[in-house]
Structures are given as structure tokens and as C-alpha cells.
Amino acid sequence: MLKEDDRIAVAISGGKDSAVLLHILQQIEERFPESEIVPVTIDEGIHGYRDQALESARNLSTSLGLDLQVFSFKDLFGHTLDSIIASREGISLGACSYCGVFRRRALNVAAERLGADVIATGHNMDDEAQTVLMNVLRGDSSRLARTNVKRNRSIEGLVPRVKPIMVLSERDIVAYSHVLDLPYHDVPCPYATEAYRNDVRHFLNEMEHKRPGTLITLLRSGEAISDAFQKISTGGTMGYCERCGSPSPSKVCKVCELLDKMEN
Ligand code: SF4
């Protein structure tokens, strides 16, 4: 996933997963003097939530001798997530749909501006298994194919992404962060109740309890499907947005489409 001289943008949310990721990477990185770690937080503008999580992210970065870089939705797109949600009358998309689309773009812009070679995110095994199942349940085969694409297959214009702790379960991550007493923010996002992911999480937790190994099997199935798709794909499905020039499977990318909807 990582090279010896990488400049690694580590996405820090302020939560336990990214705290553990940063802690582990920083320890490994000490053995590779040519590489560098830059912690990055995307501030979506969620009052009473992101501001507190930002403080945890800053404390963690400072405790590891790192300088946290912050990029906000407001600066990059002209809106906070709160203002988007307040003005979305008549639009059926949930908060997490906006948040996910804008956050992915924000992270890419941040990594490009910071000159990063790669973005590391703190997705864990539970997150990844949930994502695979959600894509199957939604019938979103193209997203299933694009999930966890190997670094050497990355697309021009997108900084490659890696998930170094994705085979660690949420339980192991909680244990690791408690043993090391890492500072993290543990209050759920006020929009989290909307998430389709919650239903999938409850179902998978029950399955994992009844049939241990369900999560890792689902994660590996998702990787195998993505690999199989990449092998037969000619790579012709990804073009560039005709408005902003970002890589996009459609003529107008999702970010421009959502910004248009909000402005009209
Ligand atoms: Fe964004 Fe949804 Fe996560 Fe809140 S729960 S931070 S709105 S993706």
C-alpha cells in the first residue's frame, strides 16, 4: 500500500479509527526517513460535532509531533453541511449522501494541494463489510467494482487511496485505542441516524455474532469482485467532468450535480 518515500496524507476524523491509524503509521514511518506523514481533517461544518472532533484530531496530531491540516466544505464549496441540509427542501437525498460526495472530493483536493502521493484512511473491517453489502443491496455494481481498487490501478486526477487497517475489527481498534489511551472523539454525528449504513451494521453485527468470520468473508468477496472487474475492464468507463475537470464516470460529476441542485 505504501512506498518508502511516500508523502502520506492521513485522513483524520477525530474518531478512534483514524487515531489508531495515525498512531500505527507514525510508528512505522519513523523507520523510513524519506517518507512523511501529513494528518488532514475535512471540516464538513456540522455544528456541535465536527468542531469537537477537530479538537481531538488536533490534540492527537500535536501529541505525535505532527501538524494537522484542515480543509473545510465552506472554503472549498461555499457551503457547510448544515447549510446544505437546512436548504434542501424538496430534495430527497440524505445528509450522508451529500457528505460522502463532498468529502471524497475535499480529501482529493487536500491531498493534491499538500503534494501527497497517497491518502490513507482509517476504514476498519466492519466499515468495509458494510460497504460491500450496501452496494450489493442497492444494486450499485459500478461502485462495487470501484471499491478498494489497488494503488497501481489508480486513475489520473485521483490521488490513490489505501486503507491500512481495514482488516482490523472495530472491537480490536477500540481495545488498541484504550490500551494506548489515545485521545478521540466518541460522540455520534447528529445526522448518523439517517444512515442506511446503520441498518446494515445491525444486521451484520448479528450475523458476525452468530457466524464469526462473516465480516472478513464479505470484505474479501468485495475485493475479489473488484479485482475480477478490473481484469476484464478496458478502463473506458471513467471520463472527466465537463464542468470542473475532475475524474467522473458521467459527463457532469456528482459534486457539480449537487451544487447545481442547491443553487437552482
Ligand atoms: Fe457525514 Fe453522515 Fe458521517 Fe455525519 S454520519 S459525518 S453526515 S457521512
Residues whose N, C-alpha, C, O or C-beta is under 5 A from the ligand:
A	BS01	SF4	A95 C96 C99 G100 C189 Y191 A192
